[in-house]
Amino acid sequence: MDRLRIRGGRALKGEIAIGGAKNAALPLMTASLLTDETLTLEHLPDLLDITTLAGVLEQHGVEIDMNGGGSEHGRTVALTARRIASTRAPYDLVRKMRASVLVLGPLLAREGHAEVSLPGGCAIGTRPVDIHLKGLELLGAEVELKDGYILARAPKGLVGAEVVFPKVSVGATENLLMAAALARGETRLINAAREPEVTDLAKCLTAMGARIEGLGGDTLVVEGVARLRGARHRVVADRIEAGTYAMAAAITGGELELVGAEAGQLSSVIELLTEAGVAFAETDRGLKVRRADGRLAGVDAMTEPYPGFPTDLQAQMMALMTTAQGAAMITETIFENRFMHVPELARMGANVNVHGASALVRGQDRLTGAPVMATDLRASVSLVLAGLAAEGETEINRVYHLDRGYERLVEKLAACGANIERLEG
């Protein structure tokens, strides 16, 4: 099993190209199931999750033509679902990645039935799909759970309705948005997720012929159409990757230009990091980030749905605060069980005490390299950040998690002066 070896203490300097957002690319790929014409996606990141979902879509009958792997400009993929070969998404594929459940809405809308295994993914707490299912039922679907599968039927097609989400759910919003695009009549999605990735999906669906109002707001109004057409769409920049590398610059005392980063997507992150002592400057290519002067200051962070501080940057923020002056309280409100990186950071000298959904971080003068183990995608990259700042050598095991969400991470960091290498086996 591959691992990373990092010798810390080097300030990062240079530029890093920010790839297309994984969390946008995955629902965009499933949108190809809604039309028999070709959907072409540009700026697609080269990630394990993309490959996994491509396998799911291929068994549904989607023809996939992908090129440009390994390029800093991402890949371009053409997805064509001329006919749906199967409406069953089997366990052996879906278990690898939670986002696979996003085939449910498109398959149901186009074919009138779908059989999708209950999903898997990172072990960061239960992320139930009941919100997805209740929303589809409101659109007229008959849904049951049997033998670990979601069985959904709408033999007469889906019908528009008002759906009020009991809590903000990105995945449920995306699933219902795609389903509603082909439903008869008007659908109102209330308390919808406002994340940029949701807006990106809505823009793509609009290019395909969908009628959607309220983009960027918490109420989306969809007027269903009889069919959608093909389109060409560029995947939005990955704000989580940008935020991660911004913290890498800060924790090492370096300076990075994040090419392609969009400041508008990162307002809550920039505000919090500025308070901690990180300086940002917009450029004609993206964002420049550096530690302002002296040691960082501890600041409190609470994860919230967009436009609040993202849960996918919580672990990285905790790593950053382990080296700050003073104390910081990190509170996780989105997922339970998302502090699994705490014991690993402690092995490197971090002082973190968990109290329920909050973690009190007392900043240390220094971290020390140690062997650690990645537990999920964002936890794994928080250990990379800690390793970059630590004295001595850090070895991170189970780095396959990183392959799911960070494109060419070792190459990008090494090009900016990090002493980092991937060891096979």
C-alpha positions as CSV (number, residue, x, y, z in Angstrom):
1,M,0.0,0.0,0.0
2,D,1.5,3.4,-1.1
3,R,2.5,6.0,1.5
4,L,3.9,9.5,1.5
5,R,7.2,10.6,3.1
6,I,7.5,14.3,3.9
7,R,10.5,16.1,5.4
8,G,9.0,19.3,6.8
9,G,10.3,22.8,7.5
10,R,10.3,24.2,4.0
11,A,8.4,27.3,3.0
12,L,6.3,26.7,-0.1
13,K,6.9,29.2,-2.9
14,G,5.6,29.2,-6.4
15,E,2.2,28.6,-8.2
16,I,-0.3,25.8,-8.1
17,A,-3.0,25.2,-10.7
18,I,-6.4,24.6,-9.2
19,G,-8.3,21.8,-10.9
20,G,-11.9,21.3,-11.6
21,A,-14.0,20.6,-8.5
22,K,-14.5,17.0,-7.7
23,N,-17.8,17.8,-5.9
24,A,-19.1,19.5,-9.1
25,A,-17.7,17.0,-11.6
26,L,-19.5,14.0,-10.1
27,P,-23.1,15.2,-10.4
28,L,-22.3,16.8,-13.8
29,M,-21.2,13.3,-15.0
30,T,-24.5,11.8,-13.8
31,A,-26.4,14.4,-15.7
32,S,-25.4,12.7,-18.9
33,L,-28.0,10.1,-18.1
34,L,-30.7,12.7,-18.7
35,T,-30.2,12.9,-22.5
36,D,-29.5,10.7,-25.4
37,E,-27.1,13.4,-26.8
38,T,-23.5,14.0,-25.8
39,L,-22.6,16.0,-22.7
40,T,-19.0,17.3,-22.9
41,L,-17.3,18.3,-19.7
42,E,-14.1,20.4,-19.7
43,H,-11.6,20.9,-16.8
44,L,-12.5,17.5,-15.3
45,P,-10.0,16.6,-12.5
46,D,-7.9,13.4,-12.9
47,L,-9.1,11.6,-9.7
48,L,-9.9,8.1,-8.5
49,D,-13.5,9.2,-7.7
50,I,-13.9,10.3,-11.4
51,T,-12.7,6.9,-12.6
52,T,-15.0,5.1,-10.2
53,L,-18.1,7.0,-11.3
54,A,-17.1,6.5,-14.9
55,G,-17.3,2.7,-14.3
56,V,-20.8,3.1,-12.7
57,L,-22.0,5.1,-15.7
58,E,-20.5,2.7,-18.3
59,Q,-22.5,-0.2,-16.9
60,H,-25.6,2.0,-17.3
61,G,-24.7,2.3,-21.0
62,V,-22.9,5.6,-21.1
63,E,-20.2,5.8,-23.8
64,I,-17.3,7.7,-22.4
65,D,-14.5,9.3,-24.4
66,M,-11.9,10.9,-22.1
67,N,-8.6,12.6,-22.9
68,G,-6.0,15.0,-21.4
69,G,-5.1,12.9,-18.3
70,G,-2.3,14.4,-16.2
71,S,-2.6,17.9,-17.7
72,E,-2.8,20.9,-15.4
73,H,-5.7,22.0,-17.5
74,G,-7.6,18.8,-16.5
75,R,-9.4,16.4,-18.8
76,T,-12.2,16.7,-21.3
77,V,-14.7,14.0,-21.3
78,A,-17.6,13.3,-23.7
79,L,-20.4,11.2,-22.2
80,T,-23.2,9.8,-24.4
81,A,-26.1,7.8,-23.1
82,R,-27.9,7.0,-26.3
83,R,-29.8,4.4,-24.5
84,I,-29.8,3.2,-20.9
85,A,-28.5,-0.4,-20.9
86,S,-29.3,-1.0,-17.2
87,T,-31.1,0.9,-14.5
88,R,-29.4,-1.1,-11.8
89,A,-26.4,0.3,-10.0
90,P,-24.9,-2.7,-8.2
91,Y,-23.3,-2.8,-4.8
92,D,-19.8,-3.7,-5.9
93,L,-19.6,-0.3,-7.7
94,V,-21.7,2.0,-5.6
95,R,-20.1,0.9,-2.3
96,K,-16.8,2.6,-3.3
97,M,-18.3,6.1,-3.4
98,R,-21.2,7.8,-1.9
99,A,-21.8,10.1,-4.9
100,S,-22.9,7.1,-6.9
101,V,-26.4,7.6,-5.5
102,L,-26.7,10.6,-7.8
103,V,-27.6,8.2,-10.6
104,L,-31.0,7.7,-8.9
105,G,-32.7,10.9,-9.9
106,P,-31.6,10.9,-13.6
107,L,-32.4,7.2,-14.1
108,L,-35.8,7.5,-12.5
109,A,-36.7,10.7,-14.5
110,R,-35.6,9.2,-17.9
111,E,-36.5,5.5,-17.6
112,G,-39.3,5.5,-14.9
113,H,-37.5,3.1,-12.7
114,A,-34.1,2.6,-10.9
115,E,-32.5,0.1,-8.6
116,V,-29.5,1.6,-6.8
117,S,-27.5,0.1,-4.0
118,L,-27.3,2.0,-0.8
119,P,-24.0,4.0,-1.1
120,G,-20.6,3.8,0.6
121,G,-17.8,6.3,0.8
122,C,-15.7,7.9,3.6
123,A,-16.4,6.7,7.1
124,I,-17.2,10.2,8.5
125,G,-20.6,9.4,9.9
126,T,-23.9,8.4,8.7
127,R,-25.1,10.4,5.7
128,P,-28.6,9.0,5.1
129,V,-30.3,9.1,1.8
130,D,-33.8,9.5,3.3
131,I,-33.9,13.2,2.2
132,H,-33.3,12.1,-1.4
133,L,-36.0,9.4,-1.2
134,K,-38.7,11.6,0.4
135,G,-38.1,14.2,-2.2
136,L,-38.5,11.8,-5.0
137,E,-41.7,10.4,-3.4
138,L,-43.1,14.0,-3.4
139,L,-42.5,14.0,-7.2
140,G,-44.6,10.9,-7.5
141,A,-42.1,8.0,-7.2
142,E,-42.8,4.8,-5.4
143,V,-39.8,4.0,-3.3
144,E,-38.8,1.0,-1.1
145,L,-35.7,-0.3,0.4
146,K,-35.0,-4.0,-0.2
147,D,-31.9,-6.2,0.3
148,G,-29.7,-3.2,0.6
149,Y,-31.1,-1.5,-2.6
150,I,-33.2,1.5,-3.3
151,L,-36.0,0.4,-5.6
152,A,-37.8,3.4,-7.2
153,R,-40.6,3.4,-9.8
154,A,-42.5,6.2,-11.6
155,P,-44.1,4.3,-14.5
156,K,-46.2,7.4,-15.4
157,G,-43.3,9.8,-15.1
158,L,-42.4,12.2,-12.3
159,V,-44.7,15.2,-11.6
160,G,-43.6,18.6,-10.3
161,A,-44.2,19.4,-6.6
162,E,-43.0,21.5,-3.7
163,V,-40.2,19.9,-1.8
164,V,-39.1,21.4,1.5
165,F,-35.8,19.9,2.6
166,P,-35.7,19.4,6.4
167,K,-32.1,20.3,6.4
168,V,-29.6,21.5,3.8
169,S,-28.3,18.6,1.7
170,V,-26.1,19.1,-1.3
171,G,-26.6,15.5,-2.6
172,A,-30.4,15.6,-2.2
173,T,-30.6,19.0,-3.9
174,E,-28.6,17.7,-6.8
175,N,-30.6,14.5,-7.2
176,L,-34.0,16.3,-7.0
177,L,-32.7,19.1,-9.4
178,M,-31.9,16.5,-12.1
179,A,-35.1,14.6,-11.5
180,A,-37.2,17.7,-11.7
181,A,-35.7,18.8,-15.0
182,L,-37.7,16.0,-16.8
183,A,-40.7,16.0,-14.5
184,R,-44.1,17.3,-15.7
185,G,-44.9,20.8,-14.4
186,E,-43.2,23.0,-11.8
187,T,-41.0,21.9,-8.9
188,R,-40.0,24.1,-6.1
189,L,-37.0,23.1,-4.1
190,I,-37.1,25.0,-0.8
191,N,-34.1,25.1,1.7
192,A,-32.0,23.9,-1.2
193,A,-28.2,23.8,-0.9
194,R,-26.5,26.9,-2.2
195,E,-23.0,25.5,-2.8
196,P,-21.2,26.6,-6.0
197,E,-21.2,23.0,-7.1
198,V,-25.0,23.0,-7.0
199,T,-25.1,26.2,-9.0
200,D,-22.6,24.7,-11.5
201,L,-24.9,21.7,-12.0
202,A,-27.9,24.0,-12.5
203,K,-25.9,26.0,-15.1
204,C,-25.0,22.8,-17.0
205,L,-28.6,21.6,-16.9
206,T,-29.8,25.0,-18.2
207,A,-27.3,24.7,-21.1
208,M,-28.9,21.3,-21.8
209,G,-32.3,22.9,-22.1
210,A,-33.6,22.8,-18.5
211,R,-35.6,25.7,-17.1
212,I,-34.3,26.7,-13.7
213,E,-34.7,29.9,-11.7
214,G,-33.1,31.0,-8.4
215,L,-29.5,29.9,-9.1
216,G,-27.4,30.6,-6.0
217,G,-30.4,31.0,-3.7
218,D,-32.1,28.6,-1.3
219,T,-35.2,28.2,-3.5
220,L,-34.8,26.6,-6.9
221,V,-37.8,26.6,-9.3
222,V,-37.7,24.1,-12.1
223,E,-40.1,23.9,-14.9
224,G,-39.9,20.4,-16.4
225,V,-39.2,19.8,-20.0
226,A,-39.9,16.8,-22.2
227,R,-36.3,16.2,-23.1
228,L,-32.8,17.6,-22.6
229,R,-30.1,18.0,-25.3
230,G,-26.4,17.7,-25.2
231,A,-24.1,20.6,-24.2
232,R,-20.6,21.6,-23.5
233,H,-19.7,22.8,-19.9
234,R,-16.5,23.7,-18.0
235,V,-16.3,22.4,-14.5
236,V,-16.0,25.1,-11.8
237,A,-12.7,25.5,-9.9
238,D,-12.3,23.3,-6.8
239,R,-12.7,25.7,-3.8
240,I,-11.7,22.9,-1.4
241,E,-8.4,22.3,-3.2
242,A,-7.8,26.1,-3.3
243,G,-8.5,26.4,0.4
244,T,-6.2,23.5,1.2
245,Y,-3.3,25.0,-0.6
246,A,-4.0,28.4,0.9
247,M,-3.5,26.7,4.3
248,A,-0.4,25.0,3.0
249,A,1.1,28.3,2.2
250,A,0.2,29.7,5.6
251,I,1.3,26.7,7.7
252,T,4.8,26.7,6.1
253,G,5.2,30.5,6.1
254,G,5.5,30.5,2.3
255,E,3.7,32.2,-0.6
256,L,1.7,30.6,-3.3
257,E,-0.3,31.8,-6.3
258,L,-3.3,29.6,-6.7
259,V,-4.0,29.8,-10.5
260,G,-7.7,29.5,-11.3
261,A,-8.9,29.9,-7.7
262,E,-12.1,32.0,-7.4
263,A,-12.1,34.3,-4.4
264,G,-15.9,34.6,-4.5
265,Q,-16.3,31.0,-3.7
266,L,-14.0,31.3,-0.6
267,S,-15.4,34.3,1.2
268,S,-15.9,32.6,4.5
269,V,-12.5,30.9,4.3
270,I,-10.7,34.1,3.3
271,E,-12.4,36.0,6.1
272,L,-11.4,33.5,8.8
273,L,-7.8,33.0,7.6
274,T,-7.3,36.7,7.3
275,E,-8.3,37.0,11.0
276,A,-5.7,34.3,11.7
277,G,-3.0,36.3,10.0
278,V,-3.0,35.1,6.4
279,A,-2.8,37.6,3.6
280,F,-4.7,37.3,0.3
281,A,-4.4,39.2,-2.9
282,E,-6.4,38.7,-6.1
283,T,-4.4,38.5,-9.3
284,D,-5.4,38.3,-12.9
285,R,-4.9,34.5,-12.7
286,G,-6.3,33.7,-9.3
287,L,-5.2,34.3,-5.7
288,K,-1.9,35.0,-4.0
289,V,-1.6,33.7,-0.4
290,R,1.0,34.2,2.2
291,R,1.4,34.3,6.0
292,A,1.2,38.0,6.9
293,D,3.7,38.7,9.6
294,G,4.9,36.4,12.4
295,R,3.1,33.5,13.9
296,L,-0.6,32.8,13.1
297,A,-3.2,33.5,15.7
298,G,-5.8,31.0,16.9
299,V,-9.3,31.6,15.6
300,D,-12.5,29.7,16.1
301,A,-14.2,27.9,13.2
302,M,-17.6,26.4,12.8
303,T,-18.6,24.4,9.7
304,E,-21.9,25.4,8.1
305,P,-23.6,24.9,4.8
306,Y,-22.5,27.4,2.1
307,P,-21.7,30.3,2.3
308,G,-20.4,29.3,5.7
309,F,-17.1,27.6,6.5
310,P,-17.0,24.2,4.6
311,T,-16.9,20.9,6.4
312,D,-14.4,19.7,3.7
313,L,-11.8,22.2,5.1
314,Q,-12.3,21.5,8.8
315,A,-9.5,19.0,9.1
316,Q,-7.1,21.3,7.3
317,M,-8.1,24.2,9.5
318,M,-7.4,22.1,12.5
319,A,-3.9,21.3,11.3
320,L,-3.3,24.9,10.7
321,M,-4.4,25.9,14.2
322,T,-2.1,23.3,15.8
323,T,0.8,25.7,15.0
324,A,-1.0,29.0,15.8
325,Q,-0.5,31.2,18.8
326,G,-3.2,30.7,21.4
327,A,-6.3,28.5,21.3
328,A,-8.9,27.7,18.7
329,M,-12.3,26.0,18.9
330,I,-13.2,23.9,15.8
331,T,-16.9,22.9,15.8
332,E,-18.3,20.4,13.3
333,T,-22.0,20.8,12.6
334,I,-22.4,18.9,9.3
335,F,-21.1,15.4,10.0
336,E,-20.5,13.4,13.2
337,N,-17.4,11.3,13.5
338,R,-15.3,13.7,11.5
339,F,-12.5,14.2,14.0
340,M,-10.7,10.9,13.2
341,H,-7.5,12.9,12.3
342,V,-7.2,14.2,15.9
343,P,-5.2,11.1,17.3
344,E,-2.9,11.2,14.3
345,L,-2.2,14.9,14.7
346,A,-1.5,14.2,18.4
347,R,1.2,11.8,17.4
348,M,2.9,14.8,15.8
349,G,2.7,16.8,19.0
350,A,-0.6,18.6,18.4
351,N,-2.6,19.5,21.5
352,V,-6.3,18.8,20.7
353,N,-9.1,17.9,23.1
354,V,-12.4,16.8,21.6
355,H,-15.6,17.7,23.4
356,G,-18.6,16.2,21.5
357,A,-18.9,18.2,18.2
358,S,-16.1,20.6,19.1
359,A,-12.3,20.3,19.4
360,L,-10.2,22.7,21.4
361,V,-6.8,23.2,19.7
362,R,-4.0,24.8,21.7
363,G,-1.3,25.9,19.3
364,Q,2.2,24.5,19.8
365,D,5.6,26.1,19.0
366,R,6.4,23.2,16.7
367,L,5.1,19.8,15.4
368,T,7.4,16.8,15.1
369,G,7.4,14.3,12.3
370,A,5.9,10.8,13.0
371,P,4.3,7.8,11.2
372,V,0.6,8.5,10.9
373,M,-2.4,7.0,9.1
374,A,-5.0,8.6,6.9
375,T,-8.6,7.8,7.8
376,D,-10.6,9.7,5.1
377,L,-10.0,12.1,2.2
378,R,-9.8,15.4,4.1
379,A,-8.2,13.9,7.2
380,S,-5.4,12.6,4.9
381,V,-4.6,16.0,3.5
382,S,-4.6,17.6,7.0
383,L,-1.8,15.2,7.8
384,V,0.1,16.4,4.7
385,L,-0.2,20.0,5.9
386,A,1.0,19.0,9.4
387,G,3.9,17.1,7.8
388,L,4.9,20.1,5.7
389,A,5.3,22.2,8.9
390,A,6.8,19.5,11.2
391,E,10.4,19.1,12.1
392,G,11.8,15.8,10.9
393,E,10.2,13.1,8.8
394,T,6.5,12.3,8.5
395,E,5.2,9.1,6.9
396,I,1.6,9.0,6.0
397,N,0.0,5.6,5.3
398,R,-3.2,4.7,3.4
399,V,-2.8,7.6,1.1
400,Y,-5.2,6.1,-1.4
401,H,-7.7,8.5,0.2
402,L,-5.8,11.4,-1.3
403,D,-6.2,9.9,-4.8
404,R,-9.9,10.3,-4.5
405,G,-9.8,14.1,-4.2
406,Y,-6.4,15.7,-4.9
407,E,-5.0,15.7,-8.4
408,R,-1.2,15.4,-8.7
409,L,-0.8,16.5,-5.0
410,V,2.8,15.3,-4.7
411,E,3.9,16.9,-8.0
412,K,2.2,20.2,-7.2
413,L,3.8,20.5,-3.7
414,A,7.2,19.3,-4.8
415,A,7.3,21.9,-7.6
416,C,6.8,24.6,-4.9
417,G,9.8,23.3,-2.8
418,A,8.2,20.7,-0.5
419,N,10.3,17.7,0.3
420,I,7.7,15.1,-0.4
421,E,7.7,11.7,-2.2
422,R,5.3,8.8,-2.8
423,L,6.6,5.4,-1.9
424,E,5.1,2.4,-3.4
425,G,4.1,-0.8,-1.6
